[in-house]
Each structure stands twice: as structure tokens, then as C-alpha cells.
């Protein structure tokens, strides 16, 4: 027994097949991963008078903790980050301390896409230093050193307490880098 297929049914099937074939042309591009939006407050600072022979301003989001006599940690609990800082007196080992700090930064070169060095000088306060801006999926996104070039040496490094992923931590990293730059600008020897 033969069934008669209506012209409208054939037309519909042909149109559906045509749309399916046209939809399959072109390249497929997967959607990139999305990350949660992070709304950060305006940078605000409080003066920190340390047990070291220096003072500086830290972010209002950070808490200061002194685990050892020559260390101070600036902890950002809401950003899951920490700035490890240490102070050393300089005898005849200024070159050695500076070179050790530089080596610690350049250990990240294996993963870093770029490391920018920004020289900082405040001759009126006898504060000289270098800010290291590390780009890429590195463990430390920024490091810095400050000295009076004769008796004091202060070093810091920013770390996040998670697996390095430059895209997911970018807003927080930029926020903390501004805080580090402000710390350097407000830094004074006692």
C-alpha cells in the first residue's frame, strides 16, 4: 500500500535539512572560562609604625602580623593574599642582600612572561628601591626592595594562597600592586 506524501511535508523536511546543513558550516569556538566578578573598595591606607626602624602605610584591607623579630606579614584575608616582608641591617653585605633579592625575583622567570623593574628613589627620605612587576602564571605577582643604601634593607613579596592563574587573580593582583607602590612611597626610616 502506497501512501501519498504531501508536498508541504516534503518542503518542511527539505527546509529543516537545509537549516541543519547551514548551521554546521563555520568554525566552532569554545567559550572562554569565566571568573567571578570581584568588586574591590577604593584603596585606603593606615599608617603602620613597626618594631623595625621604619614606618609605612598599609591597606585598610590588610592586617599586620609579626611572626619573627625580623619579619612582618601583611595579610589580606578577603583577597586570600599575603605580602611577606623582612628587615635586615646592612653591614658590609649590601651587595649580597641586593643580589639575593634579585635572584629570588628571577627564580620566577621559568613561569613569568615578563618581569619589569621599576626603580624608586626618594633622596629626601633616603629611601631607594626597586619594584618588580611579574607577569604571567607566577607564584609571586610582585616583589620589592627598599634600602637607605648604607644601614637598612627591607624586602617584600606578594603571594596568593591559591594556584597561580593570572586571569582569575588579575583584579586582586592589580589592587595589591597599587598598595605595594603606596607602601614604597610612604616608606620612611626612623
C-alpha positions as CSV (number, residue, x, y, z in Angstrom):
1,X,0.0,0.0,0.0
2,X,1.4,3.3,-1.1
3,X,1.0,6.4,1.0
4,X,0.9,9.7,-0.7
5,X,3.3,12.2,0.9
6,X,2.0,15.8,0.8
7,X,4.1,18.5,-0.9
8,X,4.1,20.6,2.3
9,X,5.7,17.7,4.3
10,X,8.5,17.3,1.8
11,X,9.0,21.1,1.7
12,X,9.3,21.1,5.6
13,X,11.8,18.2,5.6
14,X,14.0,19.9,2.9
15,X,13.9,23.2,4.8
16,X,14.9,21.5,8.1
17,X,17.7,19.7,6.4
18,X,18.9,22.9,4.7
19,X,19.0,24.7,8.1
20,X,20.9,21.9,9.7
21,X,23.5,21.8,7.0
22,X,23.9,25.6,7.0
23,X,24.3,25.5,10.8
24,X,27.2,23.1,10.6
25,X,29.3,25.4,8.5
26,X,31.9,27.7,10.0
27,X,34.4,27.1,12.8
28,X,33.4,26.2,16.3
29,X,35.0,28.3,19.0
30,X,34.6,27.2,22.7
31,X,33.6,29.9,25.2
32,X,36.4,31.0,27.4
33,X,36.3,30.3,31.1
34,X,34.5,33.0,33.1
35,X,35.5,34.2,36.5
36,X,33.5,35.7,39.3
37,X,33.4,39.5,39.3
38,X,35.3,41.0,42.2
39,X,34.2,44.4,43.4
40,X,37.1,45.9,45.3
41,X,36.8,49.0,47.5
42,X,38.8,52.2,46.9
43,X,42.3,51.9,48.2
44,X,42.5,53.3,51.7
45,X,45.6,53.3,53.9
46,X,46.6,53.3,57.6
47,X,50.0,54.2,59.0
48,X,51.9,51.3,60.4
49,X,54.6,52.0,63.0
50,X,56.7,48.8,63.1
51,X,59.2,47.4,65.5
52,X,61.7,47.9,62.7
53,X,63.4,51.3,62.2
54,X,60.8,52.3,59.6
55,X,57.2,53.3,59.2
56,X,54.9,53.0,56.2
57,X,51.2,52.9,55.2
58,X,49.4,49.6,54.6
59,X,46.0,48.9,53.0
60,X,42.9,49.1,55.2
61,X,42.1,45.6,54.0
62,X,45.4,44.2,55.4
63,X,46.3,43.0,58.8
64,X,49.9,43.2,60.1
65,X,51.4,40.1,61.8
66,X,54.9,39.7,63.1
67,X,55.8,36.0,63.1
68,X,59.6,36.6,63.9
69,X,61.7,39.5,65.0
70,X,62.8,40.5,61.5
71,X,59.6,39.7,59.6
72,X,56.2,41.3,59.1
73,X,53.4,39.8,57.1
74,X,50.6,41.9,55.6
75,X,47.7,39.6,55.3
76,X,44.7,40.3,53.1
77,X,42.1,37.8,54.4
78,X,39.3,38.9,51.9
79,X,41.7,38.5,48.9
80,X,43.4,35.4,50.1
81,X,46.8,37.1,49.7
82,X,49.8,38.0,51.8
83,X,52.8,40.3,51.5
84,X,55.8,38.7,53.2
85,X,58.2,41.4,54.3
86,X,61.5,41.2,56.2
87,X,64.0,43.6,57.5
88,X,67.8,43.3,57.8
89,X,70.5,45.5,59.0
90,X,73.3,46.1,56.5
91,X,76.9,45.7,57.4
92,X,79.2,45.1,54.6
93,X,76.8,42.8,52.8
94,X,74.6,45.3,50.9
95,X,75.7,43.8,47.5
96,X,75.0,40.3,48.8
97,X,71.5,41.2,50.1
98,X,70.6,43.1,46.9
99,X,71.8,40.2,44.7
100,X,69.9,37.6,46.8
101,X,66.7,39.6,46.4
102,X,67.2,39.9,42.7
103,X,67.9,36.1,42.4
104,X,64.7,35.4,44.4
105,X,62.7,37.5,41.8
106,X,64.3,35.9,38.8
107,X,63.7,32.4,40.0
108,X,60.1,33.1,38.7
109,X,61.5,33.6,35.2
110,X,60.6,30.0,34.4
111,X,56.9,30.8,34.6
112,X,56.9,34.6,34.1
113,X,56.0,36.1,30.8
114,X,57.8,39.3,31.7
115,X,59.5,40.9,34.7
116,X,59.5,44.7,34.8
117,X,61.8,46.6,37.2
118,X,60.7,50.0,38.3
119,X,63.4,52.0,40.2
120,X,62.2,54.1,43.1
121,X,64.1,56.9,44.7
122,X,63.2,59.4,47.4
123,X,66.5,61.1,48.2
124,X,64.9,63.5,50.7
125,X,64.0,60.5,53.0
126,X,67.0,58.4,51.9
127,X,64.7,55.6,50.5
128,X,65.9,53.8,47.4
129,X,64.4,50.7,45.9
130,X,63.1,48.5,43.1
131,X,59.6,47.3,42.4
132,X,59.5,44.1,40.4
133,X,56.2,43.6,38.5
134,X,55.9,39.9,37.4
135,X,53.5,39.0,34.6
136,X,52.1,35.5,33.9
137,X,51.2,32.5,36.0
138,X,53.8,33.1,38.6
139,X,53.7,32.3,42.3
140,X,54.6,35.9,43.3
141,X,52.9,38.7,41.3
142,X,55.1,41.5,42.7
143,X,58.2,41.9,44.8
144,X,60.1,44.9,46.1
145,X,63.2,46.0,48.0
146,X,63.9,49.3,49.9
147,X,67.1,50.5,51.4
148,X,68.9,53.6,52.6
149,X,72.0,52.2,50.8
150,X,74.1,52.1,54.0
151,X,72.4,50.5,57.1
152,X,68.9,49.2,56.3
153,X,67.4,46.7,53.9
154,X,63.6,45.9,53.6
155,X,62.2,43.3,51.2
156,X,58.7,42.2,50.3
157,X,57.0,39.7,48.1
158,X,53.3,39.3,47.2
159,X,51.8,35.8,47.2
160,X,48.2,34.5,46.7
161,X,47.2,31.4,48.6
162,X,45.9,29.5,45.5
163,X,47.2,28.0,42.3
164,X,48.6,30.8,40.1
165,X,46.2,31.8,37.4
166,X,46.8,35.3,36.0
167,X,43.3,35.7,34.7
168,X,41.4,34.8,37.8
169,X,43.6,36.9,40.2
170,X,44.2,39.8,37.9
171,X,41.9,42.3,39.7
172,X,43.2,41.4,43.1
173,X,46.8,41.5,41.9
174,X,46.4,44.9,40.4
175,X,44.8,46.1,43.6
176,X,47.6,44.8,45.8
177,X,50.3,46.2,43.4
178,X,48.9,49.7,44.0
179,X,49.1,49.0,47.7
180,X,52.7,48.0,47.4
181,X,53.5,51.1,45.4
182,X,51.8,53.2,48.1
183,X,53.8,51.4,50.7
184,X,57.0,52.3,48.9
185,X,56.0,55.9,48.5
186,X,55.0,56.3,52.2
187,X,58.1,54.4,53.5
188,X,60.2,56.4,56.0
189,X,63.3,55.4,58.0
190,X,63.1,56.3,61.7
